Amino acid sequence: MTSLNFRSWMRRTAVRWVAGGILLIAIMAFILLAVLNSAAGVRVVETFPQNGGEIGARGRVGITFNQLMQVDSLASLFEIQPRIPGKIEWKGNTLWFIPSKALEPGLTYIVEVRPGGVAKTGRKLTTAIRFSVRVRPAEALYLSIQDRKTDLWRQSLTGALVQLTHTGGTVYDFAPSPDGERIAYSAANDQGGFDLWLIQRDGSQNHRLAACAADRCIQPAWNPNGERIIYSRQQSKQGEAAGGPQGGLYELVVASGKSTFLFPGTSPSFSPDGQWLTSGEPSLGVISLYNQQTGERVQIQGSLSQVPTWYPDSSKMLYSILSTADGAPQENVYEIDFGEKKVSRLWKEDANLVEYSLPAVSPDGQLLVTSLHLLSGGQTKQLWLFDQNGKKLKAITQDELFNNSAFSWDPWGKSILFQQIHFGSSDAQPQVMIWDLQSGQTRTLAQGGVLPAWLP
């Protein structure tokens, strides 16, 4: 072998040794990483909220693991103290505890997952998870009117105020998410229509969900888990002429912002268990109920005058339709009992004497609040409390100079928010009122506010 060939052989041999060494190191590193990962086991990467954080009365508690888990292995290891009924749902690596009743305001709950949970890889959770969650008090949301312009405000029951939107007074309607963390609202745009927006409860991360040009995207309704919003898109003449998106109900996935047409309708609402989606179809004069689990659709004759309300267990739905009596419109309230599969009219015994508005049902399903007025009397409506069978219990308001509307229960059934205005006064300003069930006392919460709603 010549010296030249020998040097070439040496170089080729050295390259082979180096390549082999690199490959061996890579294999060893891979094995070491696998061993370390196996030894590390299962760990928690995030909790919601963070330790010591706050949630609303209907808030969820979440725990995200670093890998997919065998869900059955954790069912008996999860605990929340004080104990409260609820269910566990999984989304990817995240365990969600969903309470079936309102969490107590001001109370601190301790959440714990004991060791022993098993991942799909067979690895185990070897360390207990423990963190605390505080339940914040509910606050009031309403549209504040200034010079006939409306923006969204948040107010605590002690009076602390936060202006959430700064649209110049173009907010039309709104809906807080079930957990109270976000608010969907519609606001006028510069094309004569209404866009759909989303904002956090503290006023941050305000962004548009649906740009609707000259169409009116309004009446947002959240599904119970807060992942989807159903809204009504009312097509404009310009949109129809241009062959734009058809009018009707749309489903918006909040995470992606994607909207999909469902079917014709307005005034959407969900049953508390998320099974039923209801809407009105004014062109057909019917109320539609769509079962999202079975695909079943039920139609009832009548035109909705308001968005329906539900009993907390989703066993019954209340709705109101307008009829004409002696040439004047009159609101009539009906009840659908899904268990007995029947429709009946409420308060039909004195239907010729009293007009009742659509009731709000207390969170425990035991009480109803509604506004009513005597057909032979004045024009204002007064709030009354009824039991679940429709029996009168007590008057909440009695001053015939004031009209009362837009009423709703707090998450615990202890207080009622409502809107009140002096009837017959051209310069009267609406005000947001609150009534306490235990004391029977009523007080003014805000001047110049309309459409009050609870923010958990």
Number of C-alpha atoms within 10 A of each C-alpha: 7 6 8 8 10 10 12 11 12 11 12 10 12 12 11 12 12 11 12 12 12 12 12 12 12 12 12 12 12 12 12 12 12 12 11 11 12 14 11 13 18 25 16 16 12 14 19 18 18 14 15 13 15 18 22 23 26 21 24 19 19 20 20 19 18 14 18 17 24 15 16 10 14 19 14 11 14 17 16 19 11 12 10 16 12 13 11 16 13 15 10 11 18 21 21 18 21 18 17 14 16 20 24 19 17 12 13 18 19 17 21 16 20 16 16 17 24 20 21 11 13 13 18 20 22 15 15 14 16 14 17 17 20 21 21 19 18 19 20 22 29 25 25 26 18 12 7 8 14 24 22 26 19 25 19 15 14 8 12 9 14 15 15 19 21 13 14 12 19 18 24 19 19 24 21 24 26 22 17 21 17 21 24 24 26 26 24 23 19 9 11 13 21 26 26 26 20 22 20 17 20 14 18 12 11 17 12 16 21 17 15 23 20 20 27 24 29 26 24 30 26 24 22 18 15 17 13 21 23 26 27 24 27 23 21 20 12 12 17 13 9 9 9 15 15 17 21 20 26 24 21 21 16 15 8 10 13 13 18 11 17 11 14 19 24 26 23 23 25 23 22 19 14 16 16 22 19 22 27 27 20 14 9 11 14 18 23 22 20 17 16 12 9 9 9 10 13 12 15 13 13 19 20 21 18 15 19 25 21 23 20 19 13 18 15 20 19 22 23 25 19 16 14 9 10 6 7 8 11 19 20 21 22 18 18 18 15 12 9 9 8 10 15 12 15 18 17 13 9 11 17 13 13 19 18 24 23 26 25 23 24 24 20 14 16 14 20 24 27 22 24 22 19 17 13 9 10 10 16 21 24 23 23 19 21 19 16 15 11 13 12 13 13 13 14 20 18 14 12 16 15 18 23 26 21 17 23 23 22 20 24 16 18 14 20 22 25 23 26 25 21 18 15 12 9 7 7 11 14 22 23 28 20 22 20 15 14 8 9 11 11 16 10 14 19 21 16 18 25 24 19 25 25 20 27 26
